[in-house]
């Protein structure tokens, strides 16, 4: 237990044993690369990563790779990275793309991370297979200055209940979260401005992302996985977790509004 001695107080020895024997499937080794390392360092020692992509320069601003990895398969590089952290951990990888016709076996895992790009319906089909096998699926989204994570469960609705079923993308989920916060009068102005600027770009480009958002997602997903492994409560989709220091502005706006209302009442 020397490896996890600094986890004490936060996690008991029983908790660590539960994490160690809680197998995870990480589909997509982009943001999944950050999540995999955070989960492994916390104590999850059975991890399978799946990706068929190669590492390129544009990955290095946020993903868990170095210049020496350029041109290397992501799944292979991440496998080697994780084994270098814990050589005794049960780490495996599949160097290949997940497609509608080529889905990994999901039934032997306790939870999955869906970090696949929404080029087609593959991420939705991956969800279906996981939920059919009774395992929850975490969806992380890099929001640059923060992150959004939601958890699909076998008993809950699919992502497509919030929007169109054709050409569904990450943007649908992010706009849903922004709209939800706006409805409850806690608007995330920074996020709404980012969405507007992205939608107004003249070229069709991948969403902008920062390392900050990747590591927020890694921390949030790992915390959620700990909750799952130890039987603690966690919010399920259509609820979600959204974290950013910009939320301080929302709290400050709320305080200002409260002070103004109190001032009006006194007058």
C-alpha positions as CSV (number, residue, x, y, z in Angstrom):
1,X,0.0,0.0,0.0
2,X,3.0,2.3,0.0
3,X,2.0,3.5,-3.5
4,X,-1.3,4.8,-2.2
5,X,-0.2,5.9,1.3
6,X,-0.9,9.6,0.4
7,X,-4.5,8.6,-0.6
8,X,-5.2,7.9,3.1
9,X,-8.1,9.7,4.8
10,X,-9.6,10.3,1.3
11,X,-9.7,6.6,0.5
12,X,-9.7,3.7,2.9
13,X,-7.9,0.4,2.2
14,X,-11.2,-1.2,1.4
15,X,-11.9,1.6,-1.1
16,X,-8.5,1.1,-2.7
17,X,-9.2,-2.6,-3.1
18,X,-12.5,-1.7,-4.8
19,X,-10.8,0.7,-7.2
20,X,-8.1,-1.9,-8.0
21,X,-10.7,-4.5,-9.1
22,X,-13.0,-2.1,-11.0
23,X,-12.2,-2.6,-14.7
24,X,-12.5,0.5,-17.0
25,X,-12.9,0.8,-20.7
26,X,-11.6,4.0,-22.2
27,X,-12.9,4.6,-25.7
28,X,-10.8,7.3,-27.3
29,X,-7.3,8.2,-26.1
30,X,-7.4,12.0,-26.7
31,X,-9.0,13.4,-23.5
32,X,-9.1,9.7,-22.5
33,X,-5.3,9.9,-22.1
34,X,-5.6,12.4,-19.3
35,X,-8.4,10.5,-17.7
36,X,-6.5,7.2,-17.8
37,X,-3.5,8.6,-16.0
38,X,-5.6,10.3,-13.3
39,X,-7.6,7.1,-12.7
40,X,-4.5,4.9,-12.6
41,X,-2.7,7.2,-10.1
42,X,-5.8,7.1,-7.9
43,X,-5.9,3.3,-7.8
44,X,-7.8,2.0,-10.8
45,X,-5.5,-0.8,-12.0
46,X,-7.5,-2.5,-14.6
47,X,-7.8,-0.3,-17.7
48,X,-8.2,-1.0,-21.4
49,X,-7.7,1.9,-23.9
50,X,-9.0,1.8,-27.4
51,X,-7.9,4.2,-30.2
52,X,-6.7,3.9,-33.8
53,X,-5.4,7.4,-34.2
54,X,-1.8,8.6,-34.5
55,X,-0.3,11.4,-32.3
56,X,0.3,14.7,-34.1
57,X,1.4,18.2,-33.2
58,X,-2.1,19.5,-32.6
59,X,-2.6,16.9,-29.8
60,X,0.3,18.2,-27.7
61,X,-1.5,21.3,-26.3
62,X,-3.8,19.2,-24.2
63,X,-3.3,15.4,-24.5
64,X,-1.1,13.2,-22.4
65,X,1.7,12.8,-25.0
66,X,5.1,14.3,-25.8
67,X,7.0,15.3,-29.0
68,X,8.7,11.9,-28.9
69,X,5.3,10.3,-29.4
70,X,4.6,12.1,-32.7
71,X,3.5,9.5,-35.3
72,X,3.0,6.9,-32.7
73,X,-0.4,5.2,-32.2
74,X,-2.2,6.8,-29.3
75,X,-3.2,3.5,-27.8
76,X,0.3,2.2,-27.8
77,X,1.9,5.4,-26.4
78,X,-0.7,5.6,-23.7
79,X,-0.3,1.9,-22.8
80,X,3.5,2.5,-22.4
81,X,2.9,5.6,-20.3
82,X,0.5,3.9,-17.9
83,X,2.8,0.9,-17.5
84,X,5.7,3.2,-16.8
85,X,3.6,4.6,-13.9
86,X,2.5,1.2,-12.5
87,X,4.2,-1.8,-14.1
88,X,2.0,-4.2,-12.1
89,X,-1.3,-2.8,-13.2
90,X,-3.5,-4.7,-15.6
91,X,-3.3,-2.4,-18.6
92,X,-4.3,-3.4,-22.1
93,X,-5.0,-1.6,-25.4
94,X,-6.6,-2.0,-28.7
95,X,-4.9,-0.2,-31.5
96,X,-7.8,0.3,-33.8
97,X,-10.8,2.6,-34.4
98,X,-14.2,1.9,-32.9
99,X,-16.7,1.8,-35.8
100,X,-20.4,0.7,-36.1
101,X,-19.1,-2.6,-37.4
102,X,-16.2,-3.0,-35.0
103,X,-17.2,-2.5,-31.3
104,X,-15.0,-3.7,-28.4
105,X,-16.4,-6.2,-26.0
106,X,-18.0,-4.1,-23.2
107,X,-19.6,-6.7,-20.9
108,X,-16.4,-7.4,-18.9
109,X,-16.0,-3.8,-17.6
110,X,-17.7,-2.0,-14.8
111,X,-17.7,1.5,-16.4
112,X,-16.7,3.1,-19.7
113,X,-15.5,6.5,-20.8
114,X,-16.9,7.6,-24.1
115,X,-14.2,10.0,-25.4
116,X,-14.9,9.3,-29.1
117,X,-15.1,12.1,-31.7
118,X,-18.6,12.6,-33.1
119,X,-17.8,12.1,-36.8
120,X,-20.8,9.8,-37.2
121,X,-23.1,7.7,-35.0
122,X,-20.3,5.6,-33.6
123,X,-20.3,7.2,-30.1
124,X,-24.0,6.7,-29.8
125,X,-23.8,3.1,-30.8
126,X,-21.0,2.6,-28.3
127,X,-23.3,4.0,-25.6
128,X,-26.0,1.6,-26.7
129,X,-23.8,-1.4,-26.4
130,X,-22.4,-0.4,-23.0
131,X,-25.9,0.3,-21.6
132,X,-27.2,-2.9,-23.0
133,X,-24.5,-4.7,-21.0
134,X,-25.5,-2.8,-17.9
135,X,-22.5,-0.5,-17.5
136,X,-22.6,3.3,-17.0
137,X,-20.9,5.5,-19.6
138,X,-19.1,8.8,-18.7
139,X,-19.1,11.5,-21.4
140,X,-16.4,14.2,-20.8
141,X,-16.2,17.4,-22.7
142,X,-13.3,19.8,-22.8
143,X,-14.6,23.4,-22.5
144,X,-11.3,25.1,-22.6
145,X,-11.5,27.0,-19.3
146,X,-13.4,24.1,-17.7
147,X,-15.1,20.8,-18.3
148,X,-18.5,19.2,-18.6
149,X,-19.1,15.5,-17.6
150,X,-22.4,13.6,-17.7
151,X,-23.0,10.0,-16.9
152,X,-25.4,7.7,-18.9
153,X,-26.9,4.8,-17.0
154,X,-28.8,1.7,-18.2
155,X,-32.0,3.0,-16.5
156,X,-31.7,6.6,-17.9
157,X,-32.3,8.3,-21.3
158,X,-29.8,8.4,-24.1
159,X,-28.0,11.6,-25.1
160,X,-30.2,12.1,-28.2
161,X,-33.2,13.0,-25.9
162,X,-31.8,16.5,-25.8
163,X,-31.5,17.1,-29.5
164,X,-31.5,15.9,-33.0
165,X,-30.7,12.2,-33.6
166,X,-29.1,12.8,-37.0
167,X,-25.6,14.5,-37.1
168,X,-25.6,14.5,-33.3
169,X,-22.4,16.1,-32.0
170,X,-20.6,17.3,-28.8
171,X,-22.0,20.8,-29.5
172,X,-25.5,19.5,-28.7
173,X,-24.5,18.5,-25.2
174,X,-22.6,21.7,-24.5
175,X,-25.5,23.8,-25.7
176,X,-27.9,21.8,-23.6
177,X,-25.8,22.4,-20.5
178,X,-25.5,26.1,-21.3
179,X,-29.3,26.4,-21.9
180,X,-30.0,24.5,-18.6
181,X,-27.8,26.9,-16.6
182,X,-29.5,29.9,-18.4
183,X,-33.0,28.5,-17.6
184,X,-32.1,28.4,-13.9
185,X,-30.8,32.0,-14.0
186,X,-27.2,30.9,-13.6
187,X,-25.9,31.6,-17.1
188,X,-22.3,30.6,-18.0
189,X,-21.6,33.7,-20.1
190,X,-18.0,32.6,-20.9
191,X,-19.4,29.3,-22.2
192,X,-22.2,30.9,-24.3
193,X,-19.7,33.3,-25.8
194,X,-17.4,30.4,-26.7
195,X,-20.3,28.5,-28.4
196,X,-21.3,31.6,-30.4
197,X,-17.7,32.3,-31.6
198,X,-17.2,28.6,-32.5
199,X,-20.5,28.5,-34.5
200,X,-19.5,31.7,-36.3
201,X,-16.2,30.4,-37.5
202,X,-15.9,30.5,-41.3
203,X,-14.2,27.2,-41.5
204,X,-15.5,23.8,-40.2
205,X,-12.9,23.1,-37.5
206,X,-12.8,20.8,-34.5
207,X,-13.9,22.5,-31.2
208,X,-11.2,24.6,-29.5
209,X,-9.7,23.0,-26.4
210,X,-7.2,23.7,-23.7
211,X,-5.1,21.5,-21.4
212,X,-7.0,23.1,-18.5
213,X,-10.2,21.5,-19.8
214,X,-8.6,18.1,-20.3
215,X,-7.3,17.9,-16.7
216,X,-10.6,19.2,-15.3
217,X,-12.3,16.4,-17.1
218,X,-9.7,13.9,-15.9
219,X,-10.3,14.9,-12.3
220,X,-14.1,15.0,-12.6
221,X,-14.2,11.6,-14.3
222,X,-11.9,10.0,-11.8
223,X,-13.9,11.3,-8.9
224,X,-17.1,10.0,-10.5
225,X,-15.5,6.6,-11.0
226,X,-14.5,6.5,-7.4
227,X,-18.1,7.2,-6.4
228,X,-19.3,4.4,-8.7
229,X,-16.7,1.9,-7.4
230,X,-17.5,2.7,-3.8
231,X,-21.2,2.9,-4.1
232,X,-21.6,6.6,-3.5
233,X,-24.3,8.9,-5.0
234,X,-23.6,10.6,-8.3
235,X,-25.8,12.6,-10.7
236,X,-27.0,10.9,-13.8
237,X,-27.9,12.3,-17.2
238,X,-29.9,14.5,-18.0
239,X,-28.1,16.1,-15.0
240,X,-24.4,16.9,-15.4
241,X,-21.3,18.3,-13.8
242,X,-19.8,21.5,-15.0
243,X,-16.7,23.0,-13.4
244,X,-14.7,26.2,-14.2
245,X,-13.2,29.1,-12.2
246,X,-15.4,31.3,-14.4
247,X,-18.4,30.1,-12.3
248,X,-17.1,32.6,-9.7
249,X,-18.5,35.2,-12.0
250,X,-22.0,33.5,-11.8
251,X,-21.8,33.5,-8.0
252,X,-20.7,37.2,-8.0
253,X,-23.6,38.1,-10.3
254,X,-26.0,36.4,-7.9
255,X,-24.6,38.2,-4.9
256,X,-24.9,41.6,-6.8
257,X,-28.4,40.8,-7.7
258,X,-29.3,39.8,-4.1
259,X,-27.7,43.0,-2.8
260,X,-29.6,45.1,-5.4
261,X,-32.9,43.4,-4.4
262,X,-32.3,44.0,-0.7
263,X,-31.5,47.6,-1.5
264,X,-34.8,48.0,-3.4
265,X,-36.7,46.5,-0.5
266,X,-35.2,48.9,2.0
267,X,-36.1,51.8,-0.2
